[in-house]
């Protein structure tokens, strides 16, 4: 999705003077952890560095918002498997590390992924779960959670796409007014639809226009 740029948390310890690294080793660990909390996907530094890429329609469409849980998870489990039978793409679309996922009421971060699992999971994490509060649409929702047990088949939500999903909503408001709040058919390639939306608006009210509309919403001609 984005250009692979060197993250500062991987090199920050090398930017410190030798005497600081030797005499105050916790300083390097603190700075590394701080920048990890800023450079994760949709984090402040990530957005600032990659906003040029995120504003492209290609980066906003056909995102992986959720998958199914492939096996039951205990309170202390640090590996979370994906249901590959019903979600054959597995962890594709999730950040390679330090992404945020949510299962039921628990937020989890992880240090790595394989094709079918999240590894090195840190349980009972905190993070943004919505950019719109039910009481005030202008306020985001930040939650602190605790580790819990989860059953096979539960939904694993990709919190790392929340910002991109919100950005896509704003983009659709501008270029496809009327579609921004509608659920399009899962088989539709939103990337192509948005780029060719001009064809729909030019044919509104015609048989061709209705064909495009029903195809986009219901995959029916």
C-alpha positions, 0 to 999 in steps of 0.5 A, a space after each residue: 500500500 505504501 512505500 517502504 520507508 525506514 522507521 525511526 524506531 528501528 534506528 533511534 538508538 543509533 542516533 544517541 551518543 555512545 555514553 547515553 547508550 552505555 550509561 542510560 540504556 533505558 533511554 534508547 528503549 523508551 524512545 524506541 517504544 515511543 516511536 513505535 507508538 507513533 509509526 504504526 499504520 494510521 498513527 500520527 507519524 505514519 499519516 504525516 509521512 505517507 499521506 501522499 499515498 493514502 489520498 490515492 483511491 487505490 490505497 483506500 478501496 478494497 481494504 480488509 476490514 475483518 476476518 474470522 477467528 480460526 481457533 479459540 483464544 485463551 486469556 494468555 494466548 499470544 498467537 491468533 489464527 485466522 479462519 483460512 477456510 472462509 477467509 483464504 486471503 488470511 492476514 493480507 491487508 493487515 499491517 506486518 507489525 504493530 497493527 491493532 485488531 479487535 475481537 469482541 471487546 478486546 483490543 490486541 496488538 501484535 509484533 508479527 504475522 504469518 499468512 494465517 496468524 498474528 504472532 507476538 500478540 500483546 493482549 488487553 491493549 488500548 486504541 481508537 475503535 471508532 472515529 465517531 462517538 454515538 453521542 457526538 459524531 465529531 469525537 473519536 472513541 478511545 478504549 482501554 481493554 483487558 484480555 479475554 477468551 474468544 471462540 472460533 468464528 468470532 470476528 477479528 476487526 482490523 482497527 488499522 483501516 479505520 482512518 482509511 475507511 473514514 478517508 474513503 467516506 470523505 472521498 466518496 462524498 466528493 466524487 460519488 455523492 449519494 454512495 458515501 453511506 451505502 454498502 456496495 456489493 462485496 464483489 464490486 471492485 470499488 477502485 474501478 467503480 470510483 475511477 469510472 463513476 463519471 460514466 454513471 453520473 452521465 447516464 443517470 436516468 437511463 437504462 444504462 444508469 440503472 444497470 450500473 446502479 443495481 450492479 454496484 449495490 446488488 450485483 444484479 443487472 
